[in-house]
Amino acid sequence: MRKTIFILFLFFFSFVLFFSCGEKATEFEPDFAIILKPASDFVVQGDSVSFLVKLVSVGGFNSEVKLSIIGVPDSVEAFFEDSILTPPDSTTIWIKADSTAPVGHFELTLSGSGGGKSNNPTLVLDVLAKIYDLKLYFAKDGEERLLSLNPDPTNPTDYLHDTTLCWDGFLMNQDFTFDSMKIYLNFYVKKTSMDEKGIIHFEVNFNYDSIYADDWKRTFAESDTGEDLWMRDTVTVPFDSPQTINKNDEIKVTLSTQGFYICTFRYGVDNSDPYIKFH
């Protein structure tokens, strides 16, 4: 009887010891984690950007954590709305770049320490130059783009239609204000008849809103009909009041033709790269 009781007691003790050890094995040592949102961003000279800093408690960690940042470049200032937190909690870090801040790619260290623990995530910052004159090139050097589906000089009447080219995907990385716009194109055309005017339609849109649209009409002498005519057009457009392109706005440029059976925009020629300049 005593032997049976002893065996049962030994079994019960082993059972308790096994599960108590298992519980201890799954416990986490108190610690904290730092989450950055976003982990990387950019700031323009003379502007500022903010990052959310979130502290997460692990294993019941409840000590104060002091935050600091290391590696901030010259002429750039960084400050926390709150630099001492007890997890779980969050704050915001602001980074302000002076107009003379160096342009470049920087990896900053966000340091948090407290309760005998420390964490040091990396914050990636790109400092961008402030734009004073914005100049957009329509394509790479050496590229030609046709405003015609299938130009055929032997049967030109089949190709008297509006044909369109679009340049889009220009996304602003900062706010920009301008009061004039300069358009420069370099192209050659072939006409079907000297009796008609060839038209090139040019339009600029910001987020689908047109800020400028015009038709450029061209006439040619009889000897020019059917010949390759290299042309350069420069148009300066003043605005009555300042115009603003906002950060993340998309700029879209559209060209269309009518009255030509071929119109080719040329690139890579000296002093003739097609562009649009905002000033």
C-alpha positions, 0 to 999 in steps of 0.5 A: 500500500505504501509502495503504491502511494509512493509511486502515485506521489512520485508520478504526481510530482513529476507531472507538476514539475514537467508542466511547471518547467514547460510554462517557464520555458515559454515565458518571454523575458521582458523587453520592448520593440520599436516600430517605425512607420514609415521606415524610410522617406524623403525630405526636400531642402527647406521642408520637414517630414515626420515618422511614427515611432511605436513602442511595443511591450514584450513579456510585460515590459513596463519600464521607461524608454528614452529615445534618441537619434544618431547620424543626423546630417548637417543642417538637418534637425530632428526632434521627438514630440515625446522622447521618454515613453513607457510601452505600449505607447507611441510618439512622432519624430520630426525631421526638418531640413534647412535650405542648405542641407546636403543632398544625399542618402542617409541611414540614421539610427533611432536608439531606445534604451530603458529597463536594461534593454536597448533597441536600435532600428534604422531610419532611412532618409533621402534629402532632395534638392529644392526645385526652382526650375522644373524641366521635364524631358519627354524621352531619352536621347536618340529616341524617335516617336511617331504620331502615325500608325502606319505612314504610307506616302503612296496612300496618304488619305488613309491616314488623315486621322487624329493620332495621339502620344502621351507622356505620363508618370511624371510624379512630383516629389515636392510642392512647386510654384511657377508663373511661366512655362516654356515648351520646346519641340523638335520634329519633322512632318510630311503633309498630304496637301498644301491646301490644308493646315497641319495641326499639332495639339499640345496639352499639359494636365496636372492630375487630369486637370488641363492647365494649358492647351493649344493648337499650333497650325502650320502651312507650307509652300507648294515646293514643301509638300510631301518633303521632310520638314524639320521644325523647331517650336519654342513657345513661352506661356505666361500665367496670370497668377502663380500655378502650383504643382503639389507633392505626388501630383502627376504631370501628363503631356499630350501631343496629337496631330491632324493634317499630316500623314507622318509627324516624328518627334526627334531626340538626341539632336544638339540643342533640340531635346524636347522638353517642357520647363516650368519657371 
